[in-house]
Amino acid sequence: MAAELGRLTPRDRHLLDLLDQHRTFTTDQLADLAFGSVGRARNRLNTLHDRDILDRFRHYQRPGSQAWRWTLGPVGAALIAAGRGETLPRPAAVRDATARLAMSPTLAHLLTANGFFVALTGHARTHPGTRLVRWWNEAHCREACGTLVRPDGHGVWSDKGPAVPFWVEVDLGTETLGRVVGKLAGYAALPPRRAYPVLFWLPTAAREANLHAHLRRAGLPDGLTVVTATIEHAAASGGPAGPVWRILGHPERACLGELPAPGGDGGASWDG
């Protein structure tokens, strides 16, 4: 570890912090977050893997190969723990955690949620004046929301105007629409300083249309803003920062930075 401290670059430390907070990313996601080039990302990630700073896994896929999923390796996890003054984890424990993550039934959901925020970060790298001001993982969201609701993520997006805070619900089409809509009662019960728009990140246009129809029948809790977009539409329309968001009851699409932000003291209610 002492030897590695002198070899880690600021970008390496940034990668360790990201993986500590968000658990895993694909090679392409890490390229968007920190490198700007997949080739440079692969070279550095492989070097860090050879030194046990990072670990990786992927599942068998035919045809072709699945992209690597990257996690903290034994040395990387030890460096994070040392920086916090915590007991250093045993290498076997770190490997076991990676194996559990690789076999987790929620892995695709986690990668999709992380990919949402990676896309915003990548957009900000190439569009001056835009910025992902805040990105919370699911654990941090639970701390902020208690037992009321469990968002998949929280962010604050700035695009040359008032910052827009939001909660994210990633939907892969595996739950009934009734269960999805049932989560809104928890959001409506949050205190005013957490009354952010709820963004549903959906897989297909059909799923989005069905969700809107269900919400029109069920109705929305008072004071709650619900917005939807689909992964397939966003892929061709500038990603989640682009004009892909549809507010319930409005046919037009809006950019993320155009969504209604909750009012607050000084226009910065999301600081609360």
Order of alpha helices (4+ residues) and beta strands (2+ residues): alpha-alpha-beta-alpha-alpha-beta-beta-alpha-alpha-alpha-beta-alpha-beta-beta-alpha-alpha-beta-alpha-beta-alpha-beta-beta
